[in-house]
Amino acid sequence: MIGLDQLFSVAGKVALVTGGGRGIGLMMTEALVASGAKVYIASRKREVCEKVAAELGGDDRCIGLGADLSTEEGVVALANELKQREDQLHILVNNSGVAWGAPLEKFPWRAWDTVLDLNLTAPFVLTRELLPLLERAGTPEDPARVVNIGSMLGTVTVSWTAYSYGASKAGLHHITRVFANELADRNITVNAIAPGPFATEMTAHASETDESKEAIANQIPLKRWGTSEDAAGLVLFLCSRAGAYVSGAIVPLDGGATAKA
Ligand SMILES: NC(=O)c1ccc[n+]([C@@H]2O[C@H](COP(=O)([O-])OP(=O)(O)OC[C@H]3O[C@@H](n4cnc5c(N)ncnc54)[C@H](OP(=O)(O)O)[C@@H]3O)[C@@H](O)[C@H]2O)c1
């Protein structure tokens, strides 16, 4: 049995975290970098990604790239940039996402295209485009890892008026299991993390005041919001030797909210 430090280590691995410049993506990026991976982060605001990457060590520790993943061209361009820079990709975290809330009667057509393109189509196409790099990185003992960031709203039948968002995450959970089934032969595991509430820009409207934060916390069985430690612990488990035998799992990271629903 290897030591615990090795069991949860990602040292020497190359990772890509979409949307790694802020929010949950940043929490996971910090953990992967601290545990020894070389991490690319990419989103529309290239300057934010570059700044964060420099703060996390730059060069062989963290590299910031620009990418608009709401279009096929943007997704393919990011994959091509990775292919030019690396022969192997051990970890792909499909984290970039967008939410849209509106009352049922006013929920617009555009809220479906916008949300599904980024939250569901982009992870599918990016994974497909990066398969050659993932295949080269994976071995039977230490497979390459794809981690899709879903949501508890993709599992529970509560909308919080984010109708297309919940549907996009349910679709992402489904494609996670399909890919886990189809890519095991290529030494690639595919799992999803399904977070409950984390205080980020996406949830800023609900975490503005102590009262609104508490109201959300009170809906969660463990009575609190998620933290960077919660995100760090799970992504390190799924991407290290510790999680090498786990594939096709939709792991709730929600203080018990899915179980309650
Ligand atoms: N916060 C929560 O409570 C919660 C709960 C469940 C699931 N999630 C999921 O967790 C993931 C991260 O969300 P978050 O809470 O950290 O939200 P966030 O702070 O708003 O982060 C969203 C990230 O996505 C990137 N992004 C947005 N549009 C993009 C585009 N067109 N192309 C590329 N990147 C784009 C953003 O960077 P740019 O603006 O630079 O493009 C940003 O880095 C999402 O998939 C979200 O659905 C969050």
The ligand as an SDF file (V2000), in Angstrom:
LIG
                    3D

 48 52  0  0  0  0  0  0  0  0999 V2000
  -21.8140   28.2150   -7.2240 N   0  0  0  0  0  0  0  0  0  0  0  0
  -22.6870   27.2440   -7.0220 C   0  0  0  0  0  0  0  0  0  0  0  0
  -23.4470   27.2650   -6.0450 O   0  0  0  0  0  0  0  0  0  0  0  0
  -22.7590   26.0890   -7.9800 C   0  0  0  0  0  0  0  0  0  0  0  0
  -23.6150   25.0260   -7.6540 C   0  0  0  0  0  0  0  0  0  0  0  0
  -23.6880   23.9410   -8.5030 C   0  0  0  0  0  0  0  0  0  0  0  0
  -22.9110   23.8940   -9.6400 C   0  0  0  0  0  0  0  0  0  0  0  0
  -22.0860   24.9490   -9.9550 N   0  0  0  0  0  0  0  0  0  0  0  0
  -21.2840   24.8500  -11.1770 C   0  0  0  0  0  0  0  0  0  0  0  0
  -19.9190   25.0850  -10.8760 O   0  0  0  0  0  0  0  0  0  0  0  0
  -19.2800   25.6010  -12.0520 C   0  0  0  0  0  0  0  0  0  0  0  0
  -18.5060   26.8610  -11.6750 C   0  0  0  0  0  0  0  0  0  0  0  0
  -19.4490   27.8580  -11.2820 O   0  0  0  0  0  0  0  0  0  0  0  0
  -19.1310   29.0010  -10.2290 P   0  0  0  0  0  0  0  0  0  0  0  0
  -20.1410   28.9340   -9.1710 O   0  0  0  0  0  0  0  0  0  0  0  0
  -17.7030   28.9760   -9.8680 O   0  0  0  0  0  0  0  0  0  0  0  0
  -19.5220   30.2860  -11.1070 O   0  0  0  0  0  0  0  0  0  0  0  0
  -18.6910   31.5380  -11.6220 P   0  0  0  0  0  0  0  0  0  0  0  0
  -17.8790   32.1270  -10.5500 O   0  0  0  0  0  0  0  0  0  0  0  0
  -19.6940   32.3870  -12.3150 O   0  0  0  0  0  0  0  0  0  0  0  0
  -17.6750   30.8990  -12.6880 O   0  0  0  0  0  0  0  0  0  0  0  0
  -18.0730   30.5700  -13.9750 C   0  0  0  0  0  0  0  0  0  0  0  0
  -16.8150   30.3350  -14.7900 C   0  0  0  0  0  0  0  0  0  0  0  0
  -17.1990   29.9950  -16.1310 O   0  0  0  0  0  0  0  0  0  0  0  0
  -16.4490   30.7980  -17.0250 C   0  0  0  0  0  0  0  0  0  0  0  0
  -17.2210   31.0210  -18.2360 N   0  0  0  0  0  0  0  0  0  0  0  0
  -18.4190   31.6550  -18.3590 C   0  0  0  0  0  0  0  0  0  0  0  0
  -18.7740   31.7470  -19.6490 N   0  0  0  0  0  0  0  0  0  0  0  0
  -17.7730   31.1440  -20.3570 C   0  0  0  0  0  0  0  0  0  0  0  0
  -17.5420   30.9380  -21.7410 C   0  0  0  0  0  0  0  0  0  0  0  0
  -18.4210   31.3600  -22.6780 N   0  0  0  0  0  0  0  0  0  0  0  0
  -16.4150   30.2980  -22.1230 N   0  0  0  0  0  0  0  0  0  0  0  0
  -15.5160   29.8740  -21.1950 C   0  0  0  0  0  0  0  0  0  0  0  0
  -15.6790   30.0360  -19.8820 N   0  0  0  0  0  0  0  0  0  0  0  0
  -16.8010   30.6870  -19.4700 C   0  0  0  0  0  0  0  0  0  0  0  0
  -16.1960   32.1010  -16.2740 C   0  0  0  0  0  0  0  0  0  0  0  0
  -15.0470   32.7970  -16.7810 O   0  0  0  0  0  0  0  0  0  0  0  0
  -15.1720   34.0330  -17.8400 P   0  0  0  0  0  0  0  0  0  0  0  0
  -16.2180   34.9590  -17.3580 O   0  0  0  0  0  0  0  0  0  0  0  0
  -13.7830   34.6020  -17.8580 O   0  0  0  0  0  0  0  0  0  0  0  0
  -15.4980   33.4050  -19.1700 O   0  0  0  0  0  0  0  0  0  0  0  0
  -15.9380   31.5650  -14.8700 C   0  0  0  0  0  0  0  0  0  0  0  0
  -14.5780   31.2050  -14.7300 O   0  0  0  0  0  0  0  0  0  0  0  0
  -20.3840   25.8440  -13.0850 C   0  0  0  0  0  0  0  0  0  0  0  0
  -20.4340   24.7750  -14.0000 O   0  0  0  0  0  0  0  0  0  0  0  0
  -21.6270   25.8680  -12.2410 C   0  0  0  0  0  0  0  0  0  0  0  0
  -22.7870   25.5280  -12.9760 O   0  0  0  0  0  0  0  0  0  0  0  0
  -21.9970   26.0370   -9.1510 C   0  0  0  0  0  0  0  0  0  0  0  0
  1  2  1  0
  2  3  2  0
  2  4  1  0
  4  5  1  0
  4 48  2  0
  5  6  2  0
  6  7  1  0
  7  8  2  0
  8  9  1  0
  8 48  1  0
  9 10  1  0
  9 46  1  0
 10 11  1  0
 11 12  1  0
 11 44  1  0
 12 13  1  0
 13 14  1  0
 14 15  2  0
 14 16  1  0
 14 17  1  0
 17 18  1  0
 18 19  2  0
 18 20  1  0
 18 21  1  0
 21 22  1  0
 22 23  1  0
 23 24  1  0
 23 42  1  0
 24 25  1  0
 25 26  1  0
 25 36  1  0
 26 27  1  0
 26 35  1  0
 27 28  2  0
 28 29  1  0
 29 30  1  0
 29 35  2  0
 30 31  1  0
 30 32  2  0
 32 33  1  0
 33 34  2  0
 34 35  1  0
 36 37  1  0
 36 42  1  0
 37 38  1  0
 38 39  2  0
 38 40  1  0
 38 41  1  0
 42 43  1  0
 44 45  1  0
 44 46  1  0
 46 47  1  0
M  CHG  2   8   1  16  -1
M  END
$$$$
